[in-house]
Amino acid sequence: MAFQTEYEFELPRGYVDDAGNLHKRGVMRLATAADEILPMRDPRVQQNASYLTVILLARVVTRLGELKHIDTKVIEKLFTADLAYLQNIYRQINDLETPKLQTICPKCDHEFEVEVDFLSVAEGLS
């Protein structure tokens, strides 16, 4: 099974370009550390922290309909319902789900799942 790095989506309303064409289907890729760090230097983000979302989405949305290039101007022109939809997808695909292990109690042989918190384990090693 291959590791999935790109996710298809369909906007609820869609982006209307300058020629009046509607673009609804697109692709978003997983974010990298640079995607989240580099926009912090952008003066638009420093003036208005909410603009971070616009830059992040412009970096990770790799395709939207027949558009040749996705940039902040495209993201700025999205309807609010579509912006919220993309923010939700971004959170879903980039949030790390806590790994779980199946284990058995050595005393009663009861089988159960345990969440593995690597951060706590790493802190205990230092």
MIFI-428213 format. One record per residue: x, y, z of N, C-alpha, C in turn; residue number from 0; residue in three letters. Coordinates in nm, 3 decimals. Example, Ala and Ser with C-alpha at 12.3 -4.5 7.8 and 13.67 -1.06 7.14 Angstrom:
% residues 2
<neast->1.319; nnorth->-0.569; nup->0.780; caeast->1.230; canorth->-0.450; caup->0.780; ceast->1.320; cnorth->-0.330; cup->0.780; seq->0; type->ALA>
<neast->1.285; nnorth->-0.225; nup->0.708; caeast->1.367; canorth->-0.106; caup->0.714; ceast->1.290; cnorth->0.003; cup->0.787; seq->1; type->SER>
END
This chain:
% residues 126
<neast->0.084; nnorth->-0.118; nup->0.000; caeast->0.000; canorth->0.000; caup->0.000; ceast->0.089; cnorth->0.124; cup->0.000; seq->0; type->MET>
<neast->0.071; nnorth->0.213; nup->-0.097; caeast->0.151; canorth->0.334; caup->-0.109; ceast->0.104; cnorth->0.441; cup->-0.010; seq->1; type->ALA>
<neast->0.198; nnorth->0.523; nup->0.032; caeast->0.169; canorth->0.634; caup->0.122; ceast->0.100; cnorth->0.744; cup->0.042; seq->2; type->PHE>
<neast->-0.018; nnorth->0.786; nup->0.086; caeast->-0.096; canorth->0.886; caup->0.013; ceast->-0.051; cnorth->1.026; cup->0.051; seq->3; type->GLN>
<neast->-0.012; nnorth->1.105; nup->-0.050; caeast->0.032; canorth->1.243; caup->-0.027; ceast->-0.059; cnorth->1.346; cup->-0.093; seq->4; type->THR>
<neast->-0.149; nnorth->1.301; nup->-0.180; caeast->-0.241; canorth->1.392; caup->-0.248; ceast->-0.384; cnorth->1.345; cup->-0.229; seq->5; type->GLU>
<neast->-0.475; nnorth->1.442; nup->-0.213; caeast->-0.615; canorth->1.412; caup->-0.186; ceast->-0.703; cnorth->1.495; cup->-0.278; seq->6; type->TYR>
<neast->-0.794; nnorth->1.427; nup->-0.347; caeast->-0.888; canorth->1.496; caup->-0.435; ceast->-1.002; cnorth->1.555; cup->-0.352; seq->7; type->GLU>
<neast->-1.057; nnorth->1.665; nup->-0.403; caeast->-1.172; canorth->1.727; caup->-0.337; ceast->-1.263; cnorth->1.789; cup->-0.442; seq->8; type->PHE>
<neast->-1.384; nnorth->1.823; nup->-0.398; caeast->-1.478; canorth->1.898; caup->-0.481; ceast->-1.536; cnorth->2.009; cup->-0.395; seq->9; type->GLU>
<neast->-1.515; nnorth->2.131; nup->-0.437; caeast->-1.564; canorth->2.246; caup->-0.362; ceast->-1.716; cnorth->2.249; cup->-0.361; seq->10; type->LEU>
<neast->-1.776; nnorth->2.292; nup->-0.251; caeast->-1.923; canorth->2.300; caup->-0.243; ceast->-1.981; cnorth->2.401; cup->-0.342; seq->11; type->PRO>
<neast->-1.916; nnorth->2.513; nup->-0.359; caeast->-1.965; canorth->2.618; caup->-0.451; ceast->-1.881; cnorth->2.623; cup->-0.577; seq->12; type->ARG>
<neast->-1.752; nnorth->2.632; nup->-0.561; caeast->-1.662; canorth->2.638; caup->-0.676; ceast->-1.603; cnorth->2.777; cup->-0.697; seq->13; type->GLY>
<neast->-1.489; nnorth->2.779; nup->-0.761; caeast->-1.418; canorth->2.903; caup->-0.792; ceast->-1.460; cnorth->2.949; cup->-0.931; seq->14; type->TYR>
<neast->-1.498; nnorth->3.075; nup->-0.942; caeast->-1.536; canorth->3.133; caup->-1.071; ceast->-1.421; cnorth->3.222; cup->-1.118; seq->15; type->VAL>
<neast->-1.360; nnorth->3.183; nup->-1.232; caeast->-1.246; canorth->3.262; caup->-1.283; ceast->-1.294; cnorth->3.388; cup->-1.354; seq->16; type->ASP>
<neast->-1.200; nnorth->3.468; nup->-1.402; caeast->-1.234; canorth->3.597; caup->-1.466; ceast->-1.318; cnorth->3.581; cup->-1.592; seq->17; type->ASP>
<neast->-1.310; nnorth->3.462; nup->-1.656; caeast->-1.389; canorth->3.438; caup->-1.777; ceast->-1.526; cnorth->3.380; cup->-1.745; seq->18; type->ALA>
<neast->-1.555; nnorth->3.360; nup->-1.615; caeast->-1.684; canorth->3.307; caup->-1.575; ceast->-1.690; cnorth->3.155; cup->-1.568; seq->19; type->GLY>
<neast->-1.577; nnorth->3.087; nup->-1.586; caeast->-1.572; canorth->2.941; caup->-1.578; ceast->-1.571; cnorth->2.896; cup->-1.432; seq->20; type->ASN>
<neast->-1.645; nnorth->2.789; nup->-1.406; caeast->-1.655; canorth->2.734; caup->-1.271; ceast->-1.556; cnorth->2.619; cup->-1.255; seq->21; type->LEU>
<neast->-1.478; nnorth->2.623; nup->-1.146; caeast->-1.379; canorth->2.520; caup->-1.116; ceast->-1.412; cnorth->2.463; cup->-0.978; seq->22; type->HIS>
<neast->-1.444; nnorth->2.333; nup->-0.972; caeast->-1.485; canorth->2.273; caup->-0.845; ceast->-1.392; cnorth->2.160; cup->-0.798; seq->23; type->LYS>
<neast->-1.343; nnorth->2.080; nup->-0.891; caeast->-1.260; canorth->1.965; caup->-0.854; ceast->-1.114; cnorth->2.005; cup->-0.843; seq->24; type->ARG>
<neast->-1.048; nnorth->1.952; nup->-0.740; caeast->-0.908; canorth->1.986; caup->-0.723; ceast->-0.834; cnorth->1.880; cup->-0.645; seq->25; type->GLY>
<neast->-0.707; nnorth->1.912; nup->-0.618; caeast->-0.618; canorth->1.822; caup->-0.544; ceast->-0.541; cnorth->1.906; cup->-0.441; seq->26; type->VAL>
<neast->-0.531; nnorth->1.850; nup->-0.320; caeast->-0.450; canorth->1.911; caup->-0.215; ceast->-0.345; cnorth->1.808; cup->-0.174; seq->27; type->MET>
<neast->-0.222; nnorth->1.854; nup->-0.156; caeast->-0.116; canorth->1.766; caup->-0.110; ceast->-0.092; cnorth->1.786; cup->0.039; seq->28; type->ARG>
<neast->-0.024; nnorth->1.690; nup->0.100; caeast->0.015; canorth->1.704; caup->0.240; ceast->0.107; cnorth->1.824; cup->0.255; seq->29; type->LEU>
<neast->0.098; nnorth->1.893; nup->0.366; caeast->0.184; canorth->2.008; caup->0.393; ceast->0.320; cnorth->1.961; cup->0.444; seq->30; type->ALA>
<neast->0.420; nnorth->2.041; nup->0.413; caeast->0.555; canorth->2.016; caup->0.465; ceast->0.583; cnorth->2.117; cup->0.577; seq->31; type->THR>
<neast->0.692; nnorth->2.097; nup->0.646; caeast->0.731; canorth->2.193; caup->0.750; ceast->0.750; cnorth->2.331; cup->0.689; seq->32; type->ALA>
<neast->0.810; nnorth->2.337; nup->0.571; caeast->0.832; canorth->2.466; caup->0.504; ceast->0.701; cnorth->2.536; cup->0.472; seq->33; type->ALA>
<neast->0.598; nnorth->2.459; nup->0.437; caeast->0.468; canorth->2.518; caup->0.407; ceast->0.413; cnorth->2.594; cup->0.526; seq->34; type->ASP>
<neast->0.442; nnorth->2.547; nup->0.646; caeast->0.389; canorth->2.613; caup->0.765; ceast->0.484; cnorth->2.718; cup->0.822; seq->35; type->GLU>
<neast->0.614; nnorth->2.704; nup->0.796; caeast->0.712; canorth->2.796; caup->0.853; ceast->0.735; cnorth->2.919; cup->0.765; seq->36; type->ILE>
<neast->0.759; nnorth->2.898; nup->0.637; caeast->0.796; canorth->3.009; caup->0.548; ceast->0.692; cnorth->3.121; cup->0.540; seq->37; type->LEU>
<neast->0.562; nnorth->3.091; nup->0.538; caeast->0.465; canorth->3.201; caup->0.532; ceast->0.469; cnorth->3.295; cup->0.653; seq->38; type->PRO>
<neast->0.526; nnorth->3.249; nup->0.763; caeast->0.534; canorth->3.334; caup->0.882; ceast->0.621; cnorth->3.457; cup->0.858; seq->39; type->MET>
<neast->0.711; nnorth->3.450; nup->0.760; caeast->0.797; canorth->3.564; caup->0.726; ceast->0.728; cnorth->3.665; cup->0.634; seq->40; type->ARG>
<neast->0.618; nnorth->3.623; nup->0.575; caeast->0.547; canorth->3.708; caup->0.479; ceast->0.488; cnorth->3.829; cup->0.549; seq->41; type->ASP>
<neast->0.511; nnorth->3.950; nup->0.497; caeast->0.457; canorth->4.071; caup->0.561; ceast->0.305; cnorth->4.071; cup->0.574; seq->42; type->PRO>
<neast->0.236; nnorth->4.004; nup->0.481; caeast->0.089; canorth->3.999; caup->0.487; ceast->0.044; cnorth->3.921; cup->0.611; seq->43; type->ARG>
<neast->0.119; nnorth->3.818; nup->0.648; caeast->0.087; canorth->3.739; caup->0.768; ceast->0.124; cnorth->3.817; cup->0.892; seq->44; type->VAL>
<neast->0.235; nnorth->3.889; nup->0.886; caeast->0.278; canorth->3.968; caup->1.002; ceast->0.179; cnorth->4.081; cup->1.031; seq->45; type->GLN>
<neast->0.114; nnorth->4.133; nup->0.928; caeast->0.014; canorth->4.238; caup->0.947; ceast->-0.121; cnorth->4.182; cup->0.987; seq->46; type->GLN>
<neast->-0.151; nnorth->4.061; nup->0.938; caeast->-0.281; canorth->4.000; caup->0.964; ceast->-0.262; cnorth->3.848; cup->0.971; seq->47; type->ASN>
<neast->-0.261; nnorth->3.792; nup->1.090; caeast->-0.235; canorth->3.649; caup->1.109; ceast->-0.333; cnorth->3.560; cup->1.034; seq->48; type->ALA>
<neast->-0.452; nnorth->3.610; nup->1.008; caeast->-0.552; canorth->3.531; caup->0.935; ceast->-0.510; cnorth->3.502; cup->0.792; seq->49; type->SER>
<neast->-0.419; nnorth->3.582; nup->0.739; caeast->-0.374; canorth->3.563; caup->0.601; ceast->-0.289; cnorth->3.436; cup->0.586; seq->50; type->TYR>
<neast->-0.243; nnorth->3.381; nup->0.697; caeast->-0.166; canorth->3.257; caup->0.693; ceast->-0.243; cnorth->3.147; cup->0.621; seq->51; type->LEU>
<neast->-0.372; nnorth->3.137; nup->0.647; caeast->-0.456; canorth->3.037; caup->0.582; ceast->-0.452; cnorth->3.051; cup->0.430; seq->52; type->THR>
<neast->-0.458; nnorth->3.172; nup->0.381; caeast->-0.458; canorth->3.197; caup->0.237; ceast->-0.327; cnorth->3.147; cup->0.176; seq->53; type->VAL>
<neast->-0.215; nnorth->3.181; nup->0.239; caeast->-0.085; canorth->3.139; caup->0.186; ceast->-0.068; cnorth->2.988; cup->0.195; seq->54; type->ILE>
<neast->-0.106; nnorth->2.930; nup->0.307; caeast->-0.095; canorth->2.785; caup->0.323; ceast->-0.173; cnorth->2.711; cup->0.213; seq->55; type->LEU>
<neast->-0.297; nnorth->2.751; nup->0.193; caeast->-0.379; canorth->2.685; caup->0.092; ceast->-0.324; cnorth->2.706; cup->-0.049; seq->56; type->LEU>
<neast->-0.269; nnorth->2.824; nup->-0.077; caeast->-0.210; canorth->2.849; caup->-0.208; ceast->-0.089; cnorth->2.757; cup->-0.231; seq->57; type->ALA>
<neast->-0.022; nnorth->2.718; nup->-0.126; caeast->0.095; canorth->2.630; caup->-0.137; ceast->0.055; cnorth->2.483; cup->-0.154; seq->58; type->ARG>
<neast->-0.053; nnorth->2.440; nup->-0.088; caeast->-0.085; canorth->2.296; caup->-0.088; ceast->-0.195; cnorth->2.255; cup->-0.187; seq->59; type->VAL>
<neast->-0.275; nnorth->2.349; nup->-0.235; caeast->-0.372; canorth->2.315; caup->-0.339; ceast->-0.294; cnorth->2.313; cup->-0.471; seq->60; type->VAL>
<neast->-0.280; nnorth->2.195; nup->-0.528; caeast->-0.196; canorth->2.180; caup->-0.647; ceast->-0.275; cnorth->2.183; cup->-0.777; seq->61; type->THR>
<neast->-0.405; nnorth->2.162; nup->-0.767; caeast->-0.487; canorth->2.166; caup->-0.887; ceast->-0.627; cnorth->2.210; cup->-0.849; seq->62; type->ARG>
<neast->-0.685; nnorth->2.293; nup->-0.934; caeast->-0.824; canorth->2.335; caup->-0.917; ceast->-0.883; cnorth->2.354; cup->-1.056; seq->63; type->LEU>
<neast->-0.967; nnorth->2.259; nup->-1.094; caeast->-1.028; canorth->2.264; caup->-1.227; ceast->-0.923; cnorth->2.271; cup->-1.335; seq->64; type->GLY>
<neast->-0.943; nnorth->2.363; nup->-1.430; caeast->-0.851; canorth->2.379; caup->-1.544; ceast->-0.749; cnorth->2.490; cup->-1.522; seq->65; type->GLU>
<neast->-0.741; nnorth->2.544; nup->-1.401; caeast->-0.647; canorth->2.653; caup->-1.375; ceast->-0.504; cnorth->2.605; cup->-1.391; seq->66; type->LEU>
<neast->-0.420; nnorth->2.688; nup->-1.449; caeast->-0.279; canorth->2.654; caup->-1.470; ceast->-0.195; cnorth->2.679; cup->-1.345; seq->67; type->LYS>
<neast->-0.238; nnorth->2.773; nup->-1.263; caeast->-0.157; canorth->2.813; caup->-1.147; ceast->-0.250; cnorth->2.852; cup->-1.032; seq->68; type->HIS>
<neast->-0.222; nnorth->2.798; nup->-0.914; caeast->-0.298; canorth->2.835; caup->-0.794; ceast->-0.210; cnorth->2.927; cup->-0.712; seq->69; type->ILE>
<neast->-0.258; nnorth->3.046; nup->-0.684; caeast->-0.181; canorth->3.140; caup->-0.601; ceast->-0.275; cnorth->3.206; cup->-0.500; seq->70; type->ASP>
<neast->-0.222; nnorth->3.300; nup->-0.425; caeast->-0.303; canorth->3.365; caup->-0.320; ceast->-0.421; cnorth->3.441; cup->-0.379; seq->71; type->THR>
<neast->-0.407; nnorth->3.492; nup->-0.500; caeast->-0.518; canorth->3.565; caup->-0.563; ceast->-0.638; cnorth->3.472; cup->-0.585; seq->72; type->LYS>
<neast->-0.611; nnorth->3.347; nup->-0.625; caeast->-0.718; canorth->3.249; caup->-0.644; ceast->-0.785; cnorth->3.219; cup->-0.510; seq->73; type->VAL>
<neast->-0.704; nnorth->3.191; nup->-0.409; caeast->-0.758; canorth->3.156; caup->-0.277; ceast->-0.838; cnorth->3.273; cup->-0.220; seq->74; type->ILE>
<neast->-0.791; nnorth->3.395; nup->-0.239; caeast->-0.863; canorth->3.514; caup->-0.190; ceast->-1.002; cnorth->3.527; cup->-0.252; seq->75; type->GLU>
<neast->-1.018; nnorth->3.479; nup->-0.375; caeast->-1.145; canorth->3.494; caup->-0.446; ceast->-1.243; cnorth->3.378; cup->-0.423; seq->76; type->LYS>
<neast->-1.204; nnorth->3.281; nup->-0.340; caeast->-1.296; canorth->3.170; caup->-0.309; ceast->-1.413; cnorth->3.220; cup->-0.226; seq->77; type->LEU>
<neast->-1.527; nnorth->3.159; nup->-0.244; caeast->-1.640; canorth->3.187; caup->-0.156; ceast->-1.605; cnorth->3.137; cup->-0.016; seq->78; type->PHE>
<neast->-1.661; nnorth->3.199; nup->0.086; caeast->-1.626; canorth->3.162; caup->0.223; ceast->-1.657; cnorth->3.016; cup->0.254; seq->79; type->THR>
<neast->-1.763; nnorth->2.960; nup->0.197; caeast->-1.796; canorth->2.819; caup->0.219; ceast->-1.684; cnorth->2.730; cup->0.163; seq->80; type->ALA>
<neast->-1.628; nnorth->2.767; nup->0.049; caeast->-1.520; canorth->2.688; caup->-0.011; ceast->-1.391; cnorth->2.703; cup->0.068; seq->81; type->ASP>
<neast->-1.364; nnorth->2.823; nup->0.117; caeast->-1.245; canorth->2.844; caup->0.200; ceast->-1.254; cnorth->2.758; cup->0.327; seq->82; type->LEU>
<neast->-1.368; nnorth->2.759; nup->0.392; caeast->-1.387; canorth->2.679; caup->0.514; ceast->-1.374; cnorth->2.530; cup->0.482; seq->83; type->ALA>
<neast->-1.426; nnorth->2.488; nup->0.367; caeast->-1.417; canorth->2.349; caup->0.324; ceast->-1.270; cnorth->2.308; cup->0.307; seq->84; type->TYR>
<neast->-1.191; nnorth->2.392; nup->0.240; caeast->-1.049; canorth->2.361; caup->0.221; ceast->-0.972; cnorth->2.362; cup->0.352; seq->85; type->LEU>
<neast->-1.006; nnorth->2.453; nup->0.442; caeast->-0.940; canorth->2.455; caup->0.574; ceast->-0.967; cnorth->2.323; cup->0.647; seq->86; type->GLN>
<neast->-1.089; nnorth->2.274; nup->0.638; caeast->-1.126; canorth->2.149; caup->0.703; ceast->-1.049; cnorth->2.031; cup->0.644; seq->87; type->ASN>
<neast->-1.037; nnorth->2.026; nup->0.512; caeast->-0.960; canorth->1.920; caup->0.448; ceast->-0.815; cnorth->1.928; cup->0.492; seq->88; type->ILE>
<neast->-0.759; nnorth->2.049; nup->0.494; caeast->-0.620; canorth->2.068; caup->0.536; ceast->-0.598; cnorth->2.008; cup->0.675; seq->89; type->TYR>
<neast->-0.688; nnorth->2.041; nup->0.768; caeast->-0.675; canorth->1.988; caup->0.905; ceast->-0.686; cnorth->1.835; cup->0.906; seq->90; type->ARG>
<neast->-0.781; nnorth->1.782; nup->0.831; caeast->-0.803; canorth->1.637; caup->0.829; ceast->-0.682; cnorth->1.562; cup->0.777; seq->91; type->GLN>
<neast->-0.623; nnorth->1.608; nup->0.668; caeast->-0.514; canorth->1.530; caup->0.608; ceast->-0.379; cnorth->1.554; cup->0.675; seq->92; type->ILE>
<neast->-0.365; nnorth->1.666; nup->0.747; caeast->-0.236; canorth->1.698; caup->0.808; ceast->-0.228; cnorth->1.669; cup->0.957; seq->93; type->ASN>
<neast->-0.341; nnorth->1.649; nup->1.023; caeast->-0.336; canorth->1.616; caup->1.165; ceast->-0.289; cnorth->1.473; cup->1.182; seq->94; type->ASP>
<neast->-0.200; nnorth->1.454; nup->1.277; caeast->-0.146; canorth->1.322; caup->1.303; ceast->-0.239; cnorth->1.246; cup->1.396; seq->95; type->LEU>
<neast->-0.283; nnorth->1.131; nup->1.351; caeast->-0.368; canorth->1.047; caup->1.436; ceast->-0.277; cnorth->0.969; cup->1.530; seq->96; type->GLU>
<neast->-0.312; nnorth->0.963; nup->1.656; caeast->-0.232; canorth->0.891; caup->1.754; ceast->-0.231; cnorth->0.742; cup->1.722; seq->97; type->THR>
<neast->-0.112; nnorth->0.683; nup->1.708; caeast->-0.106; canorth->0.540; caup->1.679; ceast->-0.159; cnorth->0.457; cup->1.796; seq->98; type->PRO>
<neast->-0.217; nnorth->0.342; nup->1.762; caeast->-0.273; canorth->0.254; caup->1.864; ceast->-0.212; cnorth->0.115; cup->1.848; seq->99; type->LYS>
<neast->-0.194; nnorth->0.047; nup->1.959; caeast->-0.144; canorth->-0.090; caup->1.959; ceast->-0.245; cnorth->-0.181; cup->2.025; seq->100; type->LEU>
<neast->-0.260; nnorth->-0.301; nup->1.970; caeast->-0.342; canorth->-0.404; caup->2.034; ceast->-0.253; cnorth->-0.471; cup->2.139; seq->101; type->GLN>
<neast->-0.303; nnorth->-0.487; nup->2.257; caeast->-0.226; canorth->-0.551; caup->2.363; ceast->-0.317; cnorth->-0.641; cup->2.446; seq->102; type->THR>
<neast->-0.256; nnorth->-0.725; nup->2.528; caeast->-0.330; canorth->-0.818; caup->2.614; ceast->-0.282; cnorth->-0.801; cup->2.757; seq->103; type->ILE>
<neast->-0.376; nnorth->-0.791; nup->2.848; caeast->-0.343; canorth->-0.780; caup->2.990; ceast->-0.278; cnorth->-0.912; cup->3.034; seq->104; type->CYS>
<neast->-0.159; nnorth->-0.906; nup->3.095; caeast->-0.091; canorth->-1.029; caup->3.136; ceast->-0.162; cnorth->-1.102; cup->3.251; seq->105; type->PRO>
<neast->-0.249; nnorth->-1.032; nup->3.323; caeast->-0.317; canorth->-1.095; caup->3.437; ceast->-0.449; cnorth->-1.161; cup->3.400; seq->106; type->LYS>
<neast->-0.529; nnorth->-1.089; nup->3.317; caeast->-0.664; canorth->-1.141; caup->3.289; ceast->-0.685; cnorth->-1.183; cup->3.143; seq->107; type->CYS>
<neast->-0.584; nnorth->-1.165; nup->3.059; caeast->-0.590; canorth->-1.199; caup->2.916; ceast->-0.693; cnorth->-1.117; cup->2.839; seq->108; type->ASP>
<neast->-0.735; nnorth->-1.003; nup->2.895; caeast->-0.828; canorth->-0.914; caup->2.825; ceast->-0.751; cnorth->-0.841; cup->2.714; seq->109; type->HIS>
<neast->-0.806; nnorth->-0.841; nup->2.592; caeast->-0.743; canorth->-0.774; caup->2.479; ceast->-0.799; cnorth->-0.633; cup->2.467; seq->110; type->GLU>
<neast->-0.712; nnorth->-0.532; nup->2.447; caeast->-0.758; canorth->-0.394; caup->2.435; ceast->-0.657; cnorth->-0.312; cup->2.356; seq->111; type->PHE>
<neast->-0.700; nnorth->-0.191; nup->2.313; caeast->-0.615; canorth->-0.098; caup->2.239; ceast->-0.555; cnorth->0.004; cup->2.332; seq->112; type->GLU>
<neast->-0.429; nnorth->0.040; nup->2.306; caeast->-0.360; canorth->0.142; caup->2.385; ceast->-0.304; cnorth->0.245; cup->2.287; seq->113; type->VAL>
<neast->-0.328; nnorth->0.375; nup->2.316; caeast->-0.269; canorth->0.481; caup->2.235; ceast->-0.123; cnorth->0.497; cup->2.272; seq->114; type->GLU>
<neast->-0.039; nnorth->0.515; nup->2.170; caeast->0.104; canorth->0.534; caup->2.193; ceast->0.135; cnorth->0.682; cup->2.176; seq->115; type->VAL>
<neast->0.182; nnorth->0.745; nup->2.282; caeast->0.216; canorth->0.887; caup->2.280; ceast->0.368; cnorth->0.898; cup->2.272; seq->116; type->ASP>
<neast->0.420; nnorth->0.912; nup->2.149; caeast->0.565; canorth->0.915; caup->2.130; ceast->0.631; cnorth->1.034; cup->2.198; seq->117; type->PHE>
<neast->0.560; nnorth->1.146; nup->2.208; caeast->0.618; canorth->1.263; caup->2.273; ceast->0.645; cnorth->1.235; cup->2.420; seq->118; type->LEU>
<neast->0.553; nnorth->1.172; nup->2.489; caeast->0.571; canorth->1.139; caup->2.630; ceast->0.683; cnorth->1.037; cup->2.648; seq->119; type->SER>
<neast->0.689; nnorth->0.940; nup->2.557; caeast->0.793; canorth->0.838; caup->2.564; ceast->0.930; cnorth->0.903; cup->2.544; seq->120; type->VAL>
<neast->0.940; nnorth->0.994; nup->2.447; caeast->1.067; canorth->1.062; caup->2.419; ceast->1.112; cnorth->1.149; cup->2.537; seq->121; type->ALA>
<neast->1.016; nnorth->1.215; nup->2.603; caeast->1.050; canorth->1.298; caup->2.719; ceast->1.103; cnorth->1.212; cup->2.833; seq->122; type->GLU>
<neast->1.050; nnorth->1.091; nup->2.849; caeast->1.094; canorth->1.003; caup->2.954; ceast->1.234; cnorth->0.949; cup->2.931; seq->123; type->GLY>
<neast->1.281; nnorth->0.952; nup->2.805; caeast->1.414; canorth->0.902; caup->2.772; ceast->1.521; cnorth->1.006; cup->2.797; seq->124; type->LEU>
<neast->1.484; nnorth->1.131; nup->2.801; caeast->1.586; canorth->1.236; caup->2.816; ceast->1.620; cnorth->1.264; cup->2.961; seq->125; type->SER>
END
